[in-house]
Amino acid sequence: MKTMKTLLVAAVLTGAPGLALAQGCNWMKDRQATMSCAPGSVFDHESGTCVAEATS
């Protein structure tokens, strides 16, 4: 019986990291917002707004 408990604990400990990784794939995806700017403008991370795209 002791061997069975040891094998069960080993199986759980082996599978735990995989379950944690699977949970991490979609973590906070439902709380992320997307920002799109009008054509000819880009998002400026410093100001948090859309600014005219610089052309050279």
C-alpha positions as CSV (number, residue, x, y, z in Angstrom):
1,M,0.0,0.0,0.0
2,K,2.9,2.4,0.8
3,T,4.3,1.8,-2.7
4,M,0.9,2.7,-4.2
5,K,0.8,6.0,-2.3
6,T,4.3,6.8,-3.4
7,L,3.5,6.2,-7.0
8,L,0.3,8.3,-6.8
9,V,2.2,11.2,-5.2
10,A,4.9,10.9,-7.9
11,A,2.3,11.0,-10.7
12,V,0.6,14.1,-9.2
13,L,3.9,15.9,-8.8
14,T,4.9,15.0,-12.3
15,G,1.7,16.3,-13.9
16,A,1.4,19.5,-11.9
17,P,3.8,21.6,-13.9
18,G,2.0,20.7,-17.1
19,L,-1.3,21.8,-15.7
20,A,0.2,25.0,-14.5
21,L,1.5,25.7,-18.0
22,A,-1.8,24.9,-19.6
23,Q,-3.5,27.5,-17.3
24,G,-0.9,30.1,-18.2
25,C,-1.7,30.2,-21.9
26,N,-4.9,32.1,-21.6
27,W,-4.2,33.9,-18.3
28,M,-5.5,37.5,-18.5
29,K,-6.4,37.3,-22.2
30,D,-10.0,38.3,-21.4
31,R,-8.8,41.4,-19.6
32,Q,-6.5,42.7,-22.3
33,A,-7.7,45.6,-24.5
34,T,-6.7,46.2,-28.1
35,M,-6.1,49.6,-29.6
36,S,-6.3,50.4,-33.2
37,C,-5.5,53.7,-34.9
38,A,-6.8,55.2,-38.0
39,P,-4.9,54.7,-41.3
40,G,-1.9,57.0,-41.4
41,S,-1.4,57.1,-37.6
42,V,0.4,54.9,-35.1
43,F,0.0,54.2,-31.4
44,D,2.4,56.2,-29.2
45,H,3.1,54.2,-26.1
46,E,4.5,57.2,-24.2
47,S,1.4,59.3,-24.5
48,G,-1.1,56.5,-24.9
49,T,-2.7,58.0,-28.0
50,C,-2.6,57.7,-31.8
51,V,-0.3,60.2,-33.5
52,A,0.4,60.9,-37.1
53,E,2.8,58.5,-38.7
54,A,6.2,60.1,-39.5
55,T,7.1,59.8,-43.2
56,S,10.5,60.3,-44.6
